[in-house]
Amino acid sequence: MLQRQNIEKRIPVEGTNLTAKERALLPDPNWLTEDDADAIMSMRAFKQARGRSYSLEDVLRENGISLERTSTSFRASATPKARSRRKVGSR
């Protein structure tokens, strides 16, 4: 019964916009499950962000959700600050 439920939740790959590389990652290259699609969408989002990470507060703010804090004294940044480069010949 469990295997039949899993089969019903799959869709054929032909109706999707998967690349050849994404299709090669699938356990069954002819069928796509919701879990497979979630993983591929996460990889696409990460690639589009070029490896940058964002804080939860930034993501919530971007989606119009405000986060109430009990203490506003601490706010960690998800991305490190840019390092200044030394000029050649100076110490």
Buried (B, 14 or more C-beta within 10 A) or exposed (E): EEEEEEEEEBEEBEEEEBEEEBBEEBEEEEBBBEEBBEBBEEEEEEEEEEEEEEBEBEEEEEEEEEEEEEEEEEEEEEEEEEEEEEEEEEE
